[in-house]
Amino acid sequence: MNLWEPILAMIMALTSFAIKPNPKAPTAEVVLEHTVDDADVFVHLDLTPTVIDNYAVWQKLVDEPLVKQMPALRDGLRDASTQAEGGRAMVKSLIGVDLAADLTSITAYAKFKPSGPPDVLVVVRGAIAADLPQRLSQNMGGKPETIDGRVAATTSDGMMIGTAKSGALLVGTRAWVAPRLADGWKAAPRARGSAWAHIATALTPKPFFVLASKPSSSAAAQLATQIPASFGRELVTQHTLAIVTASATGIGWTYQAKDAAFAARIKLASEGWIELMRAAHIAPRGMAELAVAALPSYAGRGAALDDAIKHKDQILAAVGELTGDGKFQATVKQSGTLVTVTTRGRRISDVVPVGLVMGLGALGWVSATAPAPAPATVPARPTPRPTTVRPPPTRSTTPRPAPKPSAGSAHP
């Protein structure tokens, strides 16, 4: 595998997925039907444009020609697809819900407590069978009960499962779920200018994702203890409401500070962040155009370069698909303690610099999977043989015997 294959595979995957507007998304009134007034956190995700519409695209990636050229990537995608399909079939056989087709949206509320897990409520919408709570309770050993003719169940840990009059499935802390299962349940009216009124306004254009924070003073203090002294801690402790939204055409955020001075700082930070987002579009496009223009000059100098030259049109087209020109619409407004930011392009990739994220991710993937260079080997020196020092010969102190006279020699 050369350098460009994983990068092109990642580009291909990202350009295959798309987030499109969902005109059938639930309205703000439907999403907030079971509002928990004192929740610290609110999350909403439209599953249709994000998961359901893109699940089939993900399943078909393994058949793409470029993926087939990379056995490791092909086998990994095939294994993941097989496991996902197996899990999907198992869940459908157990509870009768197709996770990739039947669910349309999820909404969740949470409230932090000084100790123990938070109170939660999860609202699931879609094609949900009326007997699903009973089937779930049987699998989890829950205690069944009936509320306005519909079976609900409470588990041993105090969680409750039931179906509301609207057909939505409610799962969460019993004190929150039980009253909302009754036919007569109605959410409290939203006062003008309240946090829930701002959240309803954010939901009105039907974004596919909304995250809102409206922490109580105790929750904010609890969260602040987990963040070192910094601007990040002030972001937590100085807000009464923060909302982030993402739609098919852009993102936005709302921040309500405790005083106008900090709101002014948020306005300045928002303007700076938008400038960085604009630059993050222009830089990848400029670098890609410069690289593609220069590549032919290096033909024949290596397999990786030749492969990049071969795919240069794909690279340029993909970068154009994943980035914009940085000229998306953006407004930043401050009204007293409230800062509101909206951005808009033809598609979300015109606003969010997906090209930059893709480039960093591809380089990180290549760095993580590239084989580590072998350590340089230093020739081993021969081990010197130990030198034995021999002591000088010792002279004997015993006198030698006198030599015998030879025959014929004269006597004294």
Sequence and secondary structure as in RCSB ss.txt:
>XXXX:A:sequence
MNLWEPILAMIMALTSFAIKPNPKAPTAEVVLEHTVDDADVFVHLDLTPTVIDNYAVWQKLVDEPLVKQMPALRD
GLRDASTQAEGGRAMVKSLIGVDLAADLTSITAYAKFKPSGPPDVLVVVRGAIAADLPQRLSQNMGGKPETIDGR
VAATTSDGMMIGTAKSGALLVGTRAWVAPRLADGWKAAPRARGSAWAHIATALTPKPFFVLASKPSSSAAAQLAT
QIPASFGRELVTQHTLAIVTASATGIGWTYQAKDAAFAARIKLASEGWIELMRAAHIAPRGMAELAVAALPSYAG
RGAALDDAIKHKDQILAAVGELTGDGKFQATVKQSGTLVTVTTRGRRISDVVPVGLVMGLGALGWVSATAPAPAP
ATVPARPTPRPTTVRPPPTRSTTPRPAPKPSAGSAHP
>XXXX:A:secstr
  THHHHHHHHHHHHH      TTS  HHHHTTT  TT SEEEEEEHIIIIIHHHHHHHHGGGSHHHHT HHHHH
HHHHHHHHHHHHHHHHHHHHS  TTTTEEEEEEEEE  SSSS EEEEEEEES  TTHHHHHHHHHT EEEEETTE
EEEE TTSEEEEE TTS EEEEEHHHHHHHHSTT       TTSHHHHHHHHHTT  SEEEEE   HHHHHHHHT
TS SSHHHHHHHTEEEEEEEEETTEEEEEEEESSHHHHHHHHHHHHHHHHHHHHHHHHHHHHHHHHHHHGGGGTT
S HHHHHHHHTHHHHHHHHHHH   S  EEEEEEETTEEEEEEE SSGGGTS HHHHHHHHHHHHHHHHS     
                      S        TT    
